């Protein structure tokens, strides 16, 4: 049966509050090397553009050359821990119920995240939502990451011809959606740094209980393929 539409989700800050998990993995790596740990609010501001960007931010914060042998060792230790980090990943309220409702309404569900695939799979399995997604495109699936649109195009093309909506929480997600020509639905309780209106979303929401109704509106507004 052809889906009525496809909905592609970001992961960190959209479905899962993962900041604490990322901080734990990062501080584990820093501690192993005798380096100062970083507070949660600071680490949260580094999230969204993938591991290379996060580690560049860390290097600047601690005053270490990212090309140094020690920092490369820190990065490798972080990536190893990050790939299996479960504790600290928490679903936002109402996520499972919203995904169930969409699935039961014949909506195809996909994921497009800058998180590496191993780390993304760990989080999806730990939070119990892995079975919902027919397509997962991760930060190491392609040569580029969001905000480059290639990841969204890859996810959309694998999900079939039905109209496609992208759900994310940040400036990176908005830029990727606009570049890809895919309507952008903004979840406002994630890691966004600027006013929601500046991201020019199709709609905004702060409660997953509203998601099914918004997707229903999208289906009515968009021409079917």
C-alpha positions in Angstrom: 0.0 0.0 0.0 1.3 3.4 -0.9 1.9 5.7 2.1 -0.2 8.8 2.4 3.0 10.8 3.0 6.6 10.4 4.3 7.8 12.0 7.5 11.5 12.2 8.1 12.7 13.1 11.6 15.9 14.5 13.0 17.0 12.6 16.1 19.0 14.7 18.7 16.8 17.4 20.0 13.8 16.3 18.1 12.9 12.8 19.2 15.5 12.3 21.9 17.1 14.7 24.4 20.6 13.3 24.0 22.7 16.2 25.4 23.4 14.4 28.7 24.5 11.2 26.9 26.8 13.2 24.6 28.3 15.0 27.6 28.9 11.7 29.4 30.7 10.2 26.5 32.7 13.3 25.9 33.7 13.8 29.5 34.7 10.1 29.7 37.1 10.7 26.9 38.5 14.0 28.4 38.9 12.4 31.8 40.8 9.4 30.3 43.4 12.0 29.0 43.6 14.1 32.2 41.7 17.0 30.6 39.0 19.1 32.2 35.4 18.0 31.8 32.8 20.3 30.2 29.4 21.3 31.6 26.1 20.2 30.1 24.9 23.6 28.9 28.2 24.2 27.0 28.1 20.7 25.4 24.5 21.2 24.4 25.5 24.2 22.3 28.0 22.0 20.3 25.3 19.6 19.2 23.7 19.4 15.7 26.4 19.5 13.0 28.0 16.1 13.6 31.0 14.7 15.5 33.7 16.6 13.6 32.1 19.9 14.4 31.5 19.0 18.0 35.1 18.0 18.5 36.3 21.2 16.8 34.2 23.1 19.4 35.8 21.0 22.2 39.3 21.7 20.9 38.7 25.4 20.8 37.1 25.3 24.3 40.0 23.5 25.9 42.7 25.3 23.8 44.0 22.1 22.1 45.1 21.8 18.5 42.7 19.4 16.8 45.5 17.9 14.8 47.6 17.0 17.8 48.2 13.4 18.7 46.5 13.8 22.1 43.4 15.4 20.7 43.1 12.8 18.0 43.3 10.2 20.8 40.6 12.1 22.7 38.4 12.1 19.6 38.8 8.4 19.0 38.0 7.7 22.7 34.9 9.8 22.4 33.7 8.1 19.2 34.2 4.7 20.7 32.2 5.6 23.8 29.6 7.5 21.9 28.8 4.6 19.7 27.6 2.5 22.7 26.4 5.3 25.0 22.9 4.5 26.3 22.5 6.3 29.6 21.4 9.9 29.2 19.3 9.5 26.1 15.7 10.3 26.9 12.7 10.4 24.6 10.7 13.6 24.6 7.2 13.2 26.0 4.7 11.6 23.7 7.2 10.5 21.0 6.2 6.8 21.0 2.5 7.5 20.9 3.0 10.0 18.1 5.0 7.5 16.0 2.5 4.8 16.6 -0.3 7.0 15.5 1.5 8.0 12.3 2.4 4.4 11.5 -1.2 3.3 12.0 -2.3 6.2 9.6 -0.1 4.7 6.8 2.6 7.4 7.1 6.1 6.2 6.2 8.7 7.2 8.8 12.4 7.9 8.2 15.3 9.3 10.1 18.0 11.8 9.0 20.6 12.5 11.6 24.1 13.9 11.7 24.8 11.3 14.5 27.1 8.4 13.2 25.1 5.3 12.3 26.4 3.1 15.2 25.5 5.8 17.8 22.1 6.4 16.1 21.3 2.7 16.2 22.3 2.5 19.8 19.9 5.3 20.7 17.1 4.0 18.6 17.3 0.6 20.2 17.8 1.9 23.8 14.7 4.1 23.5 12.6 1.4 21.8 11.8 3.3 18.6 14.1 1.6 16.1 11.3 -0.5 14.5 9.4 2.6 13.5 11.9 3.7 10.8 12.1 2.1 7.4 14.9 4.4 6.4 17.8 5.7 8.5 20.4 8.1 6.9 23.2 9.0 9.4 26.1 11.3 9.6 28.5 8.8 8.1 26.2 7.5 5.5 27.2 10.0 2.8 30.3 12.2 2.2 28.3 15.3 3.4 26.1 16.1 6.5 23.3 18.5 7.2 22.8 21.3 6.4 23.8 20.0 3.0 20.6 18.6 1.5 22.0 15.4 0.1 21.1 13.4 3.3 17.4 14.5 3.1 17.3 13.8 -0.6 18.7 10.3 0.0 16.2 9.6 2.7 13.2 11.0 0.7 14.2 9.0 -2.4 14.3 5.7 -0.5 10.9 6.3 1.0 8.9 6.5 -2.2 6.9 9.1 -4.2 4.5 10.4 -1.5 4.8 14.0 -0.3 7.5 14.4 2.2 7.8 16.5 5.4 10.9 17.0 7.6 10.7 17.4 11.4 13.6 18.9 13.2 14.6 21.2 16.0 17.5 23.4 14.9 19.0 25.9 12.5 20.8 23.0 10.8 17.6 21.2 10.2 15.9 24.3 8.8 18.7 25.1 6.5 18.8 21.5 5.2 15.1 21.3 4.7 15.0 24.6 2.8 18.0 23.6 0.6 16.3 20.3 -0.1 12.9 21.9 -1.0 11.1 19.9 1.7 8.6 21.5 4.0 10.0 21.9 7.5 8.1 21.3 10.7 9.9 22.7 13.8 9.9 21.1 17.2 10.6 24.0 19.6 11.9 22.1 22.7 15.2 21.0 21.2 18.6 22.7 20.7 17.6 25.7 18.6 19.5 28.9 19.3 17.4 31.6 17.5 13.8 32.6 17.3 11.6 30.0 15.7 10.2 32.5 13.2 13.7 33.1 11.8 13.8 29.6 10.6 10.8 30.0 8.3 9.1 26.7 9.2 6.0 25.4 7.6 4.5 25.0 11.1 5.9 24.8 14.7 4.9 22.5 17.6 6.0 21.9 21.2 3.9 18.9 22.0 4.0 15.5 20.2 0.4 15.1 20.9 -0.2 17.7 18.1 2.0 15.9 15.5 -0.7 13.7 14.0 -3.0 16.6 13.4 -0.2 18.6 11.8 0.7 15.7 9.5 -2.9 15.4 8.6 -3.0 19.1 7.6 0.1 18.6 5.5 -1.4 15.7 3.6 -4.5 17.8 2.8 -2.4 20.8 1.7 0.1 18.9 -0.5 -0.6 17.6 -4.0 -0.4 13.8 -4.0 2.2 12.2 -6.3 
